[in-house]
Amino acid sequence: MAGTGKKWLIGCGVGCGVTILLNIFLFVGAGIFFTRPMNKAVTSQKDLTEAFGTPGQYVPEAGSLTPDRIETFLAVRARLLPSCEEFEKVVRGFQGMEELENNEKEPSMGEIFKGLGKVMGSIKGLVMEMGQVVEIRNKALLEMDMGMGEYTWIYVLSYNSWLGYAPNVGIDSDGGDFTSREQELIADLMTSHAESLEASGRLDEAQIWRSELKKLGWSDGGVPFADSSLPEEIRAVLKPYRVRLEASYCEAMSEFDLGLIKKKGLSFHSN
């Protein structure tokens, strides 16, 4: 069993979820320097919602996934990729806490304070990068005429359903599942798509999506068509972009790619 010093250090680092760390750090007095990027992210989200509605209001109509929309999605991803390296640095900082947790040797006080410094540095980097990447994403979506709902639709189908990347595995080593909010949004988008297919007379295709909706659950991380059975019409559109889609993915950012930031009083919540 780990000693008191080690437990305390791990509790400050790995033991806290990303949201808790963010809330504590900002609430305890991070100041304007750290809240500025978060406020900008919140403002850009409001602008995006005013332009396109909420993510759940997007309707993936039959035939709406086209090469030009994939190109637009990739253009947005290109704006985000420069942030990948910084998120990877943050991830390495938190991984260092996990390595300490797995070390059976009780750390000295010097190691504890050194580790705490790394934790605070990682939290600082996380706060700054999280706010900036959400703002960059939202501004790029606005500029390129794509809402958060459509972005989520293409993201999930290409990265998670088709390429098989597990969701939310960047910083949180216990990730691998979509959040409940994300699952609800994905289900809404799938329902809208099925209804659009039915309205177009494509009843057999609509039934495929409705059947998948019934199977959707936490056992597969909330990923639709997790067994690689994505409908052929979707696969046909994505296939020419496989190399570019793989190159545009960043695991370290995956917990924030679809994230929304909400401000409550003096604290911020990412979900």
Order of alpha helices (4+ residues) and beta strands (2+ residues): alpha-alpha-alpha-alpha-alpha-alpha-alpha-alpha-alpha-alpha-alpha-beta-beta
